[in-house]
Amino acid sequence: MTTHHNEDNIHRKSGLFKRFEKYLGEFVYGGIDGCVTTFAVVAGSVGAGLDSAVIIILGFANLLADGFAMSVGAYLSTRSEIDNYNKHKQIEYWEIDNLPDVERQEIREIYAAKGFKGPLLEQVVEVITSDREVWVNDMMREELEMMVEDKSPVWIGAVTYTSFILIGLIPLLVYVIDYLSPQAYNLFAAASLLTAIGFIIIGWLKTYVNQTSVWKGILETLALGCIAAVVAYFVGDFLEQLIVGQT
């Protein structure tokens, strides 16, 4: 009884992890985009000499608007892929129903190219074409090289937006704290440190998506954030000097 109970718990935990793992890619890339773009806004604002209140306004405007735009884009992209798959699948149904000999020959050619010959080839063709659903799915996969999307477009958009907000909020935390209760330490340095930690976490998670080394994932993500911050900071500093110099 105890063993059976433990197995149930293991499978339950595994199922929950698998459900999260399915959308890990969206979480990672939403988090990267949120952290990079928000930190770039912060760096550019600091370079322009703006105070905490303005940085918070610009940061949250970017966080909410860009995050929503990215999540909608992710949703529409996935929805489009599903619609395109279903459209071609309906075409395959029609062809099988109306041109069965042509479609059967296509199956024969596909598996002949895989090395099947003689009676074995004919047996494979017979088995596949005896089931309409199997036949269509095989044509979708082998002829059109299209795979069904098993992830929900709604969940893809939701996970992307949630990740964008959660990770993108990190660079702004220090400035929100400073606005509520003024701090004596260097705000940008503190924000940079927290953002680096955020990049490390996201970079570590990215290695599970890309199946690359942990150090490579972390260093690539950190480098991306640093480049975006440096560019934004000096652009903000340049524009601040340009505008001040004209006034």
C-alpha positions, 0 to 999 in steps of 0.5 A: 500500500505504501509503495503504491501510494508513493508511486501515485505521488511520483506520477502526480509530481511528474505530471505537474512538472511535465505540464510546466516543462511543456511551456518552459520555452515560453517562460524562458524567452518571455523572461529574457525579453522582459528582463532585457527590455526593462533593464534597457529602459532603466539603463537609458533613463539613468543615462539620461539623468532621470529620477526614480519616479520617471524611471518607474513610469517608463519601466512599468509602461514598457513592462505592461505594454511590451509584455502584452504585445509579446504575449498576443504575438505568441498567441496569434503565432501559435493559433496561426500554426494550428489553423494552418495545420488543420487547413492542410489536414482537411485537404488531405482528408479530401484527397484521401476520400476523392483520390485514394489511388493517388494518395496510396501511391504517395504512401508507397513512394514514401516508405519505398524511399525509407527502404521498404520493398516487396511484400513488406512494403505492400503490407505497410501500405495496406496497414496505414491506408486501412485506417483513415485517421492514421493515413491522414496523420501519416501524410501530414507528417511524412509528405507535408512535414507538419506536426500538430501543435499540442500546446494551448495558444492561450496558455502560451500567451499567458505564460509568456506574459506572466514570465515577462512581468515577473522577470521584467519587474526585477530591474524596477524593484530597487526604484520602487523601494527608493520611491517609497522609502529613499535609499542611500545606496547606488540604485543603478548598481543595485538594480544591475546586481538584481538583474544579473541574478535574474539573467542567471536564473533565466540562463540556467532555465534556458539550458533545459530548453536548448539542451546546452551547457549551463555556463553557456546558457548563463553567459549568453544571457548575461552578455545579451543583457549587458550589451542592451544595457550599455547601448541604452545607457550611452544612448540615454546619456547622449540624448540627455547631453544633446537636449541639455546642450540645446536649452 
